[in-house]
Amino acid sequence: MTAAIVKADKSSQNLGPVLEGLTATVRALALEGAAENTRRAYASDWRTFTAWCAQGGLEPLPALPAAVALYVAHLAEAGRKASTITRACAAIASAHHAAGLSSPTAHENVRQVMKGARRALGTRPTQKAPVRVDDLRAMVGTLGETLAGQRDRALLVVGFAGALRRSELVALDVADTTETRDGLMITIRRSKTDQEGAGHEVALPFGSDPATCPVRTLRAWLEASGITSGPVFRSITRHGVIGDRLTDKSVAGIVKRTATRAGLDAARFAGHSLRAGLMTASAEAGKPLDVIMRQSRHRSHAVALGYIRRASAFKENAAAGIGL
């Protein structure tokens, strides 16, 4: 391709087809560099924006800054979170950059409207409650020995013990799991903080209770399902037929469903509650920060410390033990 460009330049030929090919390659590489969840979210946000533009007779690409400012105001009035609006703007910017266009989101008018939206809506993220060990025991205690029950039990326990993100949990293949004398070794092929796919190995030790032991619950699920290769966690029809790989949204559904059965407030929990639960339980048990981060694979000490501070909020509290 480089030789073709040089030749075309020397002979003053039309570079259009070559540049179009380069643009397509750049777009593909740019998309490949983004996380899968990010790509899906941007695609969804872009479809929503283009549909909104179509309703108003506006051009989405290139979009006028005034149109984007109106769209931001529309999302704010609809009650969307500040983080959701920020992501929508990022999707619009990404689409323009991929097309070789300047992003309208950089215009001062859009920046000011976005600033006002953040101030009005607030930017503090909604924190879901961590699944604590007692919660986990109650949740898996509601599950029977059906295929779905054994799958959900293994999913909850492995997700908790490995401090796994939803996407990491459903991406597990049988080849990524190795049972050893000391426990279960799982390989995370790709994650939010490892987009290049270098991979991480996470050790899950045997649990004291078979119901909350990641090794035994996973072994039981694989034996019952007959799964020997491919995705570990799969859909199951009401007739007991095993299907394709679960989605990350399925994890949140399983967490909420079992929380409800255990008499917990499902609205307080989400798929991330399993990951947050392990970190919280480890912090409460006095585990060192580097040990917690090795299991959670956090790169940022500040983020990991947030879990520890919440876990020790009442243990190391200035208002505690002063005779109140």
Residue pairs with C-beta under 8 A, 6 or more apart in sequence:
1 18
1 21
1 22
4 18
5 15
5 18
7 13
8 14
8 15
8 18
9 15
23 100
27 98
30 94
30 97
30 98
31 39
31 98
33 195
34 42
34 195
35 192
35 195
36 167
37 167
37 192
37 248
41 87
41 91
42 87
42 90
42 91
42 94
42 95
43 91
45 87
45 88
45 90
45 91
45 92
46 91
46 92
46 94
46 95
48 88
49 60
49 63
49 71
49 88
49 91
49 92
50 60
52 58
52 71
52 74
53 59
53 60
53 63
53 67
53 71
54 60
56 67
58 64
58 67
59 67
60 95
61 95
61 96
61 99
61 101
62 96
62 99
62 101
62 102
62 104
63 92
63 96
63 104
64 104
65 104
65 105
65 107
65 109
65 110
66 109
67 104
68 89
68 92
68 104
68 105
68 107
68 110
69 107
69 109
69 110
69 113
71 88
72 85
72 88
72 89
72 110
72 113
72 114
72 117
73 113
73 117
75 84
75 85
75 88
75 117
76 85
76 117
76 120
76 121
80 88
80 121
81 121
81 126
82 117
82 118
82 121
82 122
82 123
83 123
83 125
85 114
85 117
85 121
86 114
86 118
89 105
89 110
89 114
90 105
92 103
92 104
92 105
93 103
93 105
93 106
96 102
96 103
96 104
96 105
97 103
104 110
105 111
105 114
128 268
128 269
128 270
128 272
128 273
128 276
129 268
129 269
129 273
129 276
130 273
130 276
130 277
130 279
130 280
130 281
130 307
131 139
131 156
131 160
131 255
131 259
131 269
131 273
131 274
131 276
131 277
132 277
132 280
132 281
133 212
133 277
133 281
135 259
135 262
135 264
135 277
136 156
136 157
136 160
136 212
136 277
137 209
137 211
137 212
138 262
138 263
138 264
139 156
139 255
139 258
139 259
139 261
139 262
139 264
140 152
140 153
140 156
140 157
140 211
140 212
140 217
140 258
141 211
141 262
142 258
142 261
142 262
143 149
143 150
143 152
143 153
143 258
146 240
147 224
147 225
147 236
147 240
147 242
148 236
150 217
150 220
150 221
150 224
150 225
151 221
151 225
151 233
151 234
151 236
152 254
152 258
153 211
153 217
153 220
153 221
154 214
154 217
154 218
154 220
154 221
154 233
155 169
155 233
155 246
155 251
155 254
156 254
156 255
156 258
156 274
157 207
157 212
157 213
157 214
157 217
157 218
158 164
158 169
158 172
158 184
158 186
158 204
158 214
158 217
158 218
159 166
159 169
159 251
159 274
159 275
160 214
160 274
160 275
160 277
160 278
161 204
161 205
161 207
161 214
161 278
162 168
162 169
162 186
162 202
162 204
162 214
162 278
162 295
163 202
163 274
163 275
163 278
163 279
163 295
163 296
163 297
164 188
164 202
164 274
164 275
165 191
165 192
165 272
165 275
166 248
166 249
166 251
166 252
166 271
166 272
167 191
167 192
167 248
168 188
168 191
169 233
169 248
169 251
169 274
170 231
170 233
170 245
170 246
170 247
170 248
170 250
170 251
171 188
171 189
171 190
171 245
172 186
172 231
172 232
172 233
173 229
173 230
173 231
173 232
174 222
174 227
174 228
174 229
174 230
174 231
174 232
175 229
176 186
176 187
176 188
176 189
176 232
177 184
177 185
177 186
177 187
177 218
177 232
178 184
178 185
178 186
179 185
179 215
179 219
182 203
182 205
182 206
183 203
183 204
183 205
183 206
183 214
183 215
184 203
184 204
184 214
184 215
184 218
185 201
185 202
185 203
185 204
186 201
186 202
186 204
187 199
187 200
187 201
187 202
188 194
188 199
188 200
188 201
188 202
188 297
189 197
189 199
190 197
190 199
191 200
191 297
193 297
193 298
193 299
194 200
194 297
200 297
202 295
202 297
204 214
204 215
206 213
206 214
206 215
206 216
207 213
207 214
207 215
207 216
210 216
210 217
211 217
218 232
221 227
221 232
222 228
222 232
225 234
225 242
226 242
227 234
227 242
230 245
231 244
231 245
231 246
233 245
233 246
233 250
234 242
234 243
234 244
234 245
234 246
235 242
235 243
235 244
235 245
235 246
235 250
236 242
236 243
237 243
248 271
249 271
251 271
251 274
252 270
252 271
255 266
255 269
255 270
255 271
255 273
255 274
256 266
256 269
256 270
257 266
259 265
259 266
259 268
259 269
260 266
275 296
276 307
278 295
278 296
279 292
279 295
279 296
279 304
279 307
279 308
279 311
280 307
280 310
280 311
281 311
282 291
282 292
282 295
283 292
283 307
283 308
283 311
283 312
284 311
284 312
284 315
289 301
289 304
289 305
289 308
292 304
292 307
292 308
293 301
293 304
296 304
298 304
314 320
